[in-house]
């Protein structure tokens, strides 16, 4: 049985609010917390490699 999409109606406002709230939390988590942490780890690894090569 095929249903028309118009039959379903619109999405309630509370679901839109929940969706955007979760998107904001995910963006902050990824871009503000995890990305600098990852870049710091990469910088530390790069420095360790440079020191190791300098020692010969």
N, CA, C and O of each residue as an XYZ file, in Angstrom:
224
protein
N       0.832     -1.174      0.000
C       0.000      0.000      0.000
C       0.884      1.246      0.000
O       1.720      1.416      0.887
N       0.705      2.091     -0.964
C       1.519      3.290     -1.098
C       0.796      4.476     -0.492
O      -0.385      4.702     -0.756
N       1.538      5.254      0.347
C       0.926      6.423      0.977
C       1.520      7.691      0.390
O       2.695      7.736      0.026
N       0.701      8.702      0.306
C       1.139     10.005     -0.160
C       1.886     10.703      0.979
O       1.467     10.605      2.132
N       2.979     11.402      0.680
C       3.738     12.084      1.717
C       2.916     13.182      2.397
O       3.119     13.463      3.579
N       2.010     13.791      1.676
C       1.173     14.845      2.257
C       0.261     14.275      3.343
O      -0.205     15.009      4.215
N       0.009     12.976      3.289
C      -0.840     12.314      4.277
C      -0.212     12.330      5.672
O      -0.921     12.349      6.679
N       1.097     12.322      5.722
C       1.803     12.233      6.999
C       1.724     13.533      7.802
O       1.782     13.492      9.031
N       1.599     14.642      7.162
C       1.549     15.913      7.866
C       2.939     16.473      8.127
O       3.940     15.927      7.664
N       2.985     17.570      8.875
C       4.264     18.216      9.122
C       4.912     17.660     10.396
O       4.263     17.013     11.218
N       6.182     17.928     10.526
C       6.944     17.477     11.691
C       6.669     18.448     12.840
O       6.732     19.661     12.639
N       6.369     17.947     14.026
C       6.117     18.840     15.170
C       7.344     19.687     15.509
O       8.484     19.265     15.318
N       7.082     20.878     16.011
C       8.147     21.819     16.347
C       9.119     21.245     17.368
O      10.308     21.558     17.311
N       8.656     20.413     18.300
C       9.561     19.858     19.318
C      10.632     18.964     18.696
O      11.747     18.883     19.212
N      10.302     18.292     17.592
C      11.312     17.459     16.935
C      12.355     18.316     16.221
O      13.537     17.974     16.206
N      11.914     19.435     15.626
C      12.867     20.353     15.005
C      13.790     20.935     16.067
O      14.997     21.034     15.844
N      13.247     21.320     17.210
C      14.046     21.886     18.295
C      15.048     20.850     18.810
O      16.211     21.173     19.050
N      14.598     19.616     18.978
C      15.496     18.547     19.430
C      16.614     18.317     18.415
O      17.780     18.195     18.790
N      16.262     18.259     17.139
C      17.243     18.036     16.071
C      18.319     19.114     16.087
O      19.510     18.804     16.076
N      17.907     20.377     16.113
C      18.882     21.468     16.068
C      19.690     21.552     17.355
O      20.865     21.916     17.321
N      19.089     21.225     18.475
C      19.839     21.203     19.733
C      20.935     20.138     19.680
O      22.067     20.388     20.094
N      20.604     18.971     19.178
C      21.603     17.905     19.048
C      22.690     18.278     18.048
O      23.856     17.935     18.250
N      22.330     18.968     16.983
C      23.326     19.407     16.002
C      24.304     20.407     16.618
O      25.505     20.346     16.355
N      23.795     21.320     17.430
C      24.668     22.298     18.092
C      25.613     21.590     19.055
O      26.808     21.886     19.078
N      25.095     20.664     19.843
C      25.939     19.923     20.784
C      27.009     19.131     20.028
O      28.169     19.116     20.439
N      26.638     18.484     18.945
C      27.592     17.701     18.158
C      28.665     18.594     17.543
O      29.842     18.234     17.539
N      28.269     19.756     17.022
C      29.243     20.682     16.440
C      30.235     21.173     17.487
O      31.440     21.212     17.238
N      29.731     21.544     18.647
C      30.617     22.017     19.712
C      31.560     20.897     20.136
O      32.760     21.119     20.297
N      31.028     19.713     20.313
C      31.865     18.579     20.712
C      32.968     18.326     19.691
O      34.131     18.163     20.059
N      32.612     18.293     18.422
C      33.596     17.967     17.396
C      34.574     19.101     17.148
O      35.786     18.899     17.224
N      34.061     20.304     16.849
C      34.929     21.395     16.429
C      35.631     22.110     17.576
O      36.738     22.615     17.389
N      35.031     22.165     18.739
C      35.615     22.922     19.846
C      36.440     22.025     20.759
O      37.440     22.477     21.316
N      36.046     20.768     20.924
C      36.741     19.892     21.872
C      37.635     18.877     21.154
O      38.837     18.825     21.411
N      37.069     18.086     20.272
C      37.836     16.979     19.694
C      38.885     17.407     18.674
O      39.977     16.840     18.650
N      38.585     18.388     17.837
C      39.555     18.801     16.818
C      40.825     19.381     17.438
O      41.916     18.953     17.062
N      40.738     20.335     18.373
C      41.989     20.817     18.984
C      42.749     19.715     19.735
O      43.980     19.696     19.725
N      42.025     18.805     20.383
C      42.670     17.691     21.074
C      43.440     16.828     20.078
O      44.586     16.456     20.334
N      42.816     16.509     18.946
C      43.465     15.697     17.922
C      44.673     16.424     17.340
O      45.722     15.814     17.131
N      44.533     17.723     17.078
C      45.657     18.490     16.524
C      46.811     18.568     17.522
O      47.978     18.539     17.131
N      46.484     18.667     18.808
C      47.523     18.671     19.826
C      48.272     17.350     19.873
O      49.495     17.332     20.012
N      47.550     16.254     19.759
C      48.209     14.941     19.720
C      49.113     14.813     18.504
O      50.221     14.283     18.601
N      48.645     15.294     17.362
C      49.464     15.221     16.146
C      50.710     16.082     16.275
O      51.789     15.688     15.830
N      50.566     17.269     16.887
C      51.722     18.146     17.089
C      52.730     17.499     18.033
O      53.936     17.579     17.798
N      52.250     16.862     19.095
C      53.142     16.182     20.032
C      53.873     15.034     19.339
O      55.063     14.827     19.577
N      53.182     14.296     18.496
C      53.821     13.191     17.770
C      54.866     13.730     16.795
O      55.941     13.148     16.642
N      54.544     14.843     16.138
C      55.487     15.432     15.194
C      56.746     15.912     15.921
O      57.864     15.694     15.454
N      56.551     16.567     17.069
C      57.706     17.035     17.841
C      58.557     15.864     18.332
O      59.785     15.936     18.304
N      57.920     14.805     18.773
C      58.665     13.627     19.217
C      59.471     13.034     18.066
O      60.608     12.601     18.253
N      58.887     13.017     16.898
C      59.604     12.488     15.735
C      60.782     13.389     15.371
O      61.858     12.890     15.038
N      60.598     14.694     15.428
C      61.689     15.622     15.119
C      62.838     15.480     16.114
O      64.006     15.499     15.726
N      62.506     15.337     17.392
C      63.551     15.154     18.412
C      64.295     13.845     18.200
O      65.512     13.770     18.367
N      63.545     12.822     17.832
C      64.162     11.520     17.603
C      65.126     11.578     16.421
O      66.202     10.982     16.469
N      64.752     12.281     15.376
C      65.633     12.403     14.208
C      66.843     13.269     14.513
O      67.930     13.020     13.991
N      66.670     14.279     15.351
C      67.788     15.183     15.677
C      68.866     14.435     16.489
O      70.057     14.719     16.358
N      68.441     13.504     17.303
C      69.396     12.739     18.107
C      70.205     11.779     17.244
O      71.334     11.418     17.575
N      69.607     11.380     16.145
C      70.331     10.568     15.186
C      70.333      9.136     15.480
O      70.918      8.353     14.732
